[in-house]
Amino acid sequence: MTVVNEATAEAAMRNDREGFPTLNQRIFAPFKIATVIDTVTDRGTSAEIVLDRTGLTPAEVRDPRTLTSIGQYLTACENIVAAGAGYADAFAIGARLHLSAYGMYGYALMCSPTMRDFFDFAVRYQPLATPTVRLHWRVEGKVAIWQFREIYRDMMSDEVRTFLVRQQMKMTFTHIRDAAGNDNLPVRALFALPEDDHAGQDARELSCECLYGQAANELHYPLGILESTPELGNRLTRMMLEETCERLIGQARISSGLSGEVYQMLLSAPGRFPSMAAIAAQLGLQERTLRRRLAAEDATYGAIVDDVRRKLAIEYLQTTRMSVDDVAWKVGFSDAANLRRAVKRWTRKTVNQIRKEK
């Protein structure tokens, strides 16, 4: 019976990973790994220890154009746990991962018109946020419940698992306070973990009662939070940002094969556009192998770069107030004149006409 239950649990975890990036897809800015380094170096663990086996250097982690993967983040957490990081570090990391670190996704959450919209948006666009769990939320009676499904449980030790569960609890606690204010606290936390000597610390960090040995990891909030307005709520700004996030995640969902993976890597690092040889190296391929496999999908590296530039340029022109020079820099052009020519080629319209369409 135990074997059957374990097999069923593993199948459920694999199903829960559907729609998420693979562990080795390097499509995320390195903000989470940088936060881990900042937290543990304050306590005496070097950046080199954090980055062991990740293939990353301290300089790369400080470059917002660097692409990282969920797998690299999990490895960094394994490294610090092995080096002696405790649950105090898990909570400290979660407290530092504010919404402002999540780019368009985090900004859109802060601009949510209500906290109900915040909850919905967080779940829908979570694949943009280097996820280590899968978020769900529901209402039961007088509480609104966040649930954190451990979709990589089969890939980590018990020590790393408990570290990441506590980190996620504190991170969500932090995000709710970022959006709704410091007075919005959970009423209870449920842990799918055995109770240990750190229960008192859990209750202090989460400002609520904590229960252990539960069926799932959850944070429960008073139901009234759903209709409250975030402090930075702005419906119009949120609508514009949601369109951008929809395009980003929509492309991730419809793209398939190697060309889709290359597309996502480039889309997540605007302005960088490394050489084909560099992308091949990140994928663990020879350049000629990458070229051949893209050709088999009727794609070329140059065409993918051009399409990424097109999509990002139009999004920036329509959803931000950045100058044309700044947009040109963000999408990898040397100056505004080259961007204007490219926009004309892509759309047969001028930059001003594109901006007036929104």
C-alpha positions as CSV (number, residue, x, y, z in Angstrom):
1,M,0.0,0.0,0.0
2,T,2.8,2.4,0.8
3,V,4.4,1.8,-2.6
4,V,1.1,2.6,-4.3
5,N,0.6,5.7,-2.2
6,E,4.2,7.0,-2.9
7,A,3.7,6.3,-6.7
8,T,0.4,8.2,-6.6
9,A,2.0,11.1,-4.8
10,E,4.8,11.3,-7.3
11,A,2.4,11.2,-10.2
12,A,0.4,14.1,-8.6
13,M,3.6,16.1,-8.2
14,R,4.4,15.6,-11.9
15,N,0.9,16.7,-12.9
16,D,1.2,19.8,-10.7
17,R,4.3,20.7,-12.6
18,E,2.4,20.9,-15.9
19,G,2.5,24.4,-17.3
20,F,5.6,25.3,-15.3
21,P,9.1,25.8,-16.7
22,T,11.3,22.8,-16.5
23,L,13.9,22.7,-13.8
24,N,16.8,23.5,-16.2
25,Q,15.2,26.2,-18.2
26,R,17.2,29.4,-17.6
27,I,14.5,32.0,-18.0
28,F,14.4,33.9,-14.7
29,A,16.3,36.9,-13.5
30,P,18.6,36.0,-10.6
31,F,16.9,38.0,-7.9
32,K,16.0,35.0,-5.7
33,I,19.6,33.6,-5.7
34,A,20.9,37.1,-5.0
35,T,18.6,37.4,-2.0
36,V,19.9,34.0,-0.7
37,I,23.4,35.3,-1.0
38,D,22.7,38.6,0.7
39,T,21.0,36.8,3.6
40,V,23.5,34.1,4.4
41,T,26.7,36.2,3.8
42,D,25.5,38.4,6.6
43,R,25.8,35.3,8.8
44,G,29.2,34.1,7.5
45,T,28.4,31.9,4.5
46,S,30.2,33.0,1.3
47,A,28.7,33.5,-2.1
48,E,31.0,30.8,-3.5
49,I,29.4,28.2,-1.1
50,V,25.9,29.3,-2.1
51,L,26.7,29.0,-5.8
52,D,28.6,25.7,-5.7
53,R,27.3,23.3,-8.5
54,T,25.0,26.0,-9.9
55,G,27.4,27.0,-12.7
56,L,26.9,30.7,-11.7
57,T,29.5,33.2,-10.5
58,P,28.9,36.0,-8.0
59,A,29.2,38.6,-10.8
60,E,26.6,36.8,-12.9
61,V,24.1,36.8,-10.0
62,R,24.5,40.6,-9.7
63,D,23.7,41.1,-13.4
64,P,19.9,41.4,-14.0
65,R,20.4,40.1,-17.5
66,T,21.7,36.7,-16.3
67,L,19.3,33.9,-16.8
68,T,18.8,31.3,-14.0
69,S,16.6,28.2,-13.5
70,I,14.5,26.8,-10.8
71,G,17.0,23.9,-10.5
72,Q,19.8,26.4,-9.9
73,Y,17.8,28.0,-7.1
74,L,17.1,24.7,-5.5
75,T,20.8,23.8,-5.6
76,A,21.6,27.1,-3.9
77,C,19.2,26.3,-1.1
78,E,20.7,22.8,-0.8
79,N,24.1,24.3,-0.5
80,I,23.2,26.7,2.3
81,V,21.3,24.0,4.2
82,A,24.4,21.7,4.0
83,A,26.5,24.7,5.2
84,G,24.3,25.0,8.3
85,A,21.6,27.4,7.4
86,G,18.6,27.1,9.7
87,Y,15.0,28.1,9.7
88,A,15.9,31.6,10.8
89,D,17.6,31.9,7.5
90,A,14.5,30.6,5.6
91,F,12.4,33.2,7.3
92,A,15.0,35.9,6.7
93,I,15.0,35.1,3.0
94,G,11.2,35.1,2.8
95,A,11.1,38.5,4.5
96,R,13.5,40.0,2.0
97,L,11.7,38.7,-1.1
98,H,9.4,41.7,-1.5
99,L,7.0,42.0,-4.5
100,S,9.3,44.7,-5.9
101,A,11.8,42.0,-6.7
102,Y,9.5,40.2,-9.2
103,G,9.5,42.6,-12.1
104,M,6.2,43.0,-14.1
105,Y,4.6,40.2,-12.1
106,G,5.3,41.9,-8.7
107,Y,4.3,45.3,-9.9
108,A,1.0,44.0,-11.3
109,L,0.3,42.4,-7.9
110,M,0.9,45.6,-6.1
111,C,-1.4,47.5,-8.4
112,S,-4.3,45.0,-7.9
113,P,-7.6,46.8,-7.4
114,T,-8.7,44.4,-4.7
115,M,-7.0,41.6,-2.8
116,R,-9.3,39.1,-4.4
117,D,-7.7,40.2,-7.7
118,F,-4.3,39.9,-6.1
119,F,-5.0,36.3,-5.1
120,D,-6.3,35.4,-8.6
121,F,-3.4,37.1,-10.4
122,A,-0.7,35.5,-8.1
123,V,-2.0,32.0,-9.0
124,R,-2.5,32.6,-12.7
125,Y,0.9,34.1,-13.5
126,Q,3.0,32.3,-10.9
127,P,5.1,30.6,-13.6
128,L,6.8,34.0,-14.1
129,A,8.2,34.0,-10.6
130,T,10.9,31.2,-10.3
131,P,8.3,29.0,-8.4
132,T,9.4,26.2,-6.0
133,V,5.8,25.4,-5.1
134,R,2.5,25.7,-6.9
135,L,0.0,28.2,-5.5
136,H,-3.7,27.6,-5.0
137,W,-6.3,29.6,-3.1
138,R,-9.9,29.0,-2.0
139,V,-12.5,30.2,0.5
140,E,-13.7,28.0,3.3
141,G,-16.2,29.5,5.8
142,K,-14.7,32.7,7.1
143,V,-11.2,32.3,5.8
144,A,-9.4,32.8,2.5
145,I,-6.8,30.0,2.2
146,W,-3.4,30.0,0.4
147,Q,-2.2,26.4,-0.3
148,F,1.4,25.6,-1.3
149,R,1.7,22.3,-3.2
150,E,5.2,20.8,-3.1
151,I,5.7,20.0,-6.7
152,Y,9.5,19.2,-6.3
153,R,9.2,17.2,-3.1
154,D,10.7,14.1,-4.9
155,M,13.8,16.1,-5.8
156,M,15.0,17.2,-2.3
157,S,15.9,16.0,1.1
158,D,13.7,16.4,4.1
159,E,16.0,19.2,5.4
160,V,15.7,21.2,2.2
161,R,12.0,20.6,2.0
162,T,11.3,21.9,5.5
163,F,13.5,24.9,4.8
164,L,11.7,25.8,1.6
165,V,8.2,25.3,3.1
166,R,9.0,27.8,5.8
167,Q,10.6,30.2,3.3
168,Q,7.5,30.1,1.2
169,M,5.2,30.7,4.2
170,K,7.2,33.8,5.1
171,M,7.4,35.0,1.5
172,T,3.6,34.9,1.1
173,F,3.2,36.6,4.5
174,T,5.6,39.3,3.2
175,H,3.7,39.7,-0.1
176,I,0.4,40.1,1.6
177,R,1.8,42.8,3.8
178,D,3.5,44.5,0.9
179,A,0.1,44.8,-0.9
180,A,-2.5,45.1,1.9
181,G,-0.5,46.7,4.7
182,N,1.2,45.5,7.9
183,D,-2.1,45.0,9.8
184,N,-3.2,42.2,7.5
185,L,-2.0,39.0,9.3
186,P,-3.0,35.3,8.9
187,V,-5.2,33.6,11.5
188,R,-3.4,30.3,11.3
189,A,-0.7,28.4,9.4
190,L,-1.0,24.7,8.6
191,F,2.2,22.6,8.0
192,A,2.4,19.3,6.3
193,L,5.4,18.7,8.5
194,P,5.9,17.1,12.0
195,E,6.0,19.5,14.9
196,D,9.6,20.2,16.0
197,D,11.5,22.5,18.4
198,H,11.0,25.4,16.0
199,A,7.2,25.7,16.5
200,G,7.5,28.8,18.7
201,Q,9.7,30.5,16.0
202,D,7.1,29.7,13.3
203,A,4.3,31.3,15.4
204,R,6.4,34.4,15.9
205,E,7.5,34.8,12.3
206,L,4.0,34.3,10.9
207,S,2.1,36.1,13.7
208,C,-0.4,33.3,14.1
209,E,-1.2,29.9,15.5
210,C,0.6,27.1,13.7
211,L,-0.7,23.5,13.4
212,Y,1.5,20.5,12.3
213,G,1.0,17.1,10.7
214,Q,-1.6,18.6,8.4
215,A,-2.7,17.4,5.0
216,A,-1.3,20.5,3.3
217,N,0.8,23.6,3.8
218,E,-1.5,26.5,4.1
219,L,-1.9,30.1,5.3
220,H,-5.4,31.2,6.4
221,Y,-6.5,34.8,6.3
222,P,-9.7,36.5,7.4
223,L,-12.2,36.4,4.6
224,G,-12.6,40.2,4.7
225,I,-9.1,40.7,3.2
226,L,-10.5,39.7,-0.2
227,E,-12.5,42.9,-0.6
228,S,-9.8,45.3,0.8
229,T,-7.9,47.6,-1.6
230,P,-4.1,47.3,-1.8
231,E,-2.3,50.5,-0.8
232,L,-1.0,51.0,-4.4
233,G,-4.1,49.6,-6.1
234,N,-4.7,51.1,-9.6
235,R,-7.1,49.4,-11.9
236,L,-5.8,51.0,-15.1
237,T,-2.1,50.3,-14.4
238,R,-3.0,46.8,-13.4
239,M,-4.9,46.2,-16.7
240,M,-1.8,47.4,-18.7
241,L,0.5,45.2,-16.7
242,E,-1.8,42.2,-17.0
243,E,-1.7,42.5,-20.7
244,T,2.1,42.3,-20.6
245,C,2.1,39.3,-18.3
246,E,-0.5,37.6,-20.4
247,R,1.6,37.9,-23.4
248,L,4.7,36.7,-21.6
249,I,3.0,33.7,-20.0
250,G,0.9,33.0,-23.1
251,Q,3.9,32.7,-25.3
252,A,5.5,30.3,-22.7
253,R,2.4,28.1,-22.9
254,I,2.0,28.0,-26.7
255,S,5.7,27.7,-27.5
256,S,7.0,24.1,-27.7
257,G,10.1,22.3,-28.6
258,L,13.6,23.8,-28.6
259,S,12.6,27.0,-30.4
260,G,10.1,27.7,-27.7
261,E,12.8,27.2,-25.0
262,V,15.2,29.6,-26.8
263,Y,12.3,32.1,-27.2
264,Q,11.6,32.1,-23.5
265,M,15.3,32.4,-22.6
266,L,15.6,35.5,-24.8
267,L,12.2,37.0,-23.7
268,S,13.3,36.9,-20.1
269,A,16.5,38.8,-20.8
270,P,15.6,41.8,-22.8
271,G,18.6,43.7,-24.2
272,R,21.0,40.9,-23.8
273,F,20.5,38.7,-26.8
274,P,23.6,36.6,-26.5
275,S,25.2,34.8,-29.5
276,M,23.8,31.6,-30.8
277,A,27.0,29.9,-29.4
278,A,26.3,31.2,-26.0
279,I,22.7,30.1,-26.0
280,A,23.8,26.6,-27.2
281,A,26.2,26.4,-24.3
282,Q,23.5,27.3,-21.8
283,L,21.4,24.5,-23.3
284,G,24.3,22.1,-23.1
285,L,24.4,21.8,-26.9
286,Q,27.0,22.3,-29.7
287,E,26.1,25.3,-31.9
288,R,25.7,23.2,-34.9
289,T,23.3,20.9,-33.0
290,L,21.2,23.8,-31.9
291,R,21.1,25.1,-35.5
292,R,20.1,21.7,-36.9
293,R,17.4,21.2,-34.2
294,L,15.9,24.6,-34.8
295,A,15.9,24.0,-38.5
296,A,13.9,20.8,-37.9
297,E,11.3,23.0,-36.3
298,D,11.3,25.5,-39.2
299,A,13.0,28.1,-37.1
300,T,16.3,30.0,-37.0
301,Y,18.1,31.7,-34.2
302,G,18.1,35.1,-36.0
303,A,14.3,34.9,-36.6
304,I,13.6,34.1,-32.9
305,V,15.8,37.1,-31.8
306,D,13.9,39.4,-34.2
307,D,10.6,38.2,-33.0
308,V,11.5,38.7,-29.3
309,R,12.7,42.2,-30.1
310,R,9.4,42.9,-32.0
311,K,7.2,41.7,-29.1
312,L,9.1,43.4,-26.4
313,A,9.5,46.7,-28.3
314,I,5.7,46.9,-29.0
315,E,4.9,46.0,-25.4
316,Y,7.2,48.7,-24.0
317,L,5.9,51.3,-26.4
318,Q,2.3,50.6,-25.6
319,T,2.4,49.9,-21.9
320,T,5.1,52.2,-20.6
321,R,6.2,55.9,-20.8
322,M,9.8,55.0,-21.6
323,S,11.5,57.2,-24.2
324,V,12.2,55.7,-27.6
325,D,15.9,55.8,-26.8
326,D,15.3,53.7,-23.6
327,V,13.1,51.2,-25.5
328,A,15.7,50.9,-28.1
329,W,18.3,50.1,-25.4
330,K,16.0,47.6,-23.7
331,V,15.5,45.5,-26.8
332,G,19.1,45.6,-28.0
333,F,19.3,48.3,-30.6
334,S,22.2,50.7,-30.7
335,D,19.9,53.8,-31.1
336,A,16.4,55.0,-31.6
337,A,16.8,55.3,-35.4
338,N,17.4,51.6,-35.7
339,L,14.3,50.9,-33.5
340,R,12.2,53.2,-35.7
341,R,13.3,51.4,-38.8
342,A,12.6,48.0,-37.3
343,V,9.1,49.0,-36.1
344,K,8.3,50.2,-39.6
345,R,9.5,46.9,-41.0
346,W,7.6,44.8,-38.5
347,T,4.3,46.7,-38.5
348,R,4.4,49.2,-41.4
349,K,3.6,51.8,-38.8
350,T,5.6,54.5,-37.1
351,V,6.5,54.5,-33.4
352,N,4.0,57.3,-32.7
353,Q,1.2,55.3,-34.4
354,I,2.1,52.2,-32.3
355,R,1.9,54.3,-29.1
356,K,-1.4,55.8,-30.0
357,E,-3.0,52.4,-30.5
358,K,-3.2,52.0,-26.7
